[in-house]
Amino acid sequence: MRYAKLGLNGEILNLIQVADADCQDAEGNFNNTIGLQFLENVFPTTLFVPVLSTSVGVAEIGGTWNDTDNVFVSIKPYPSWTFNNTSGKWEASTPNPDPDNFNDPYFWNEENQTWSQK
């Protein structure tokens, strides 16, 4: 199980993988509380947040944990973008013209605040 190690203001300082055996109860069931207790025994003065498959946003070093909205906030890609706490994604002022295209033919032009073709 993975946990985000937090610093001041919820900054993600590190991502730590804890062995399955250290996150299980006596019956072998996974339990976030047991994993957190394990980490608190190893790092007694450090705050951790579990990174779950159901977590909103992306947990990455240099990003932050928003405790109010329970969302991981990744590093801001462009100064003009705003963060959507519901989706956990950064958004441009203008939506990408083809967001579902795996070979995305567009890139964000910060200077013009528009999407341009590659």
Secondary structure, 3 states (H helix, E strand, C coil): CEEEEECHHHEEEEEEECCHHHHECCCCCECHHHHHHHHHHHCCCCEEEEECCCCEECCCCCCEEECCCCEEECCCCCCCCEEECCCCEEECCCCCCCCCCCCCCEEEECCCCEEEEC
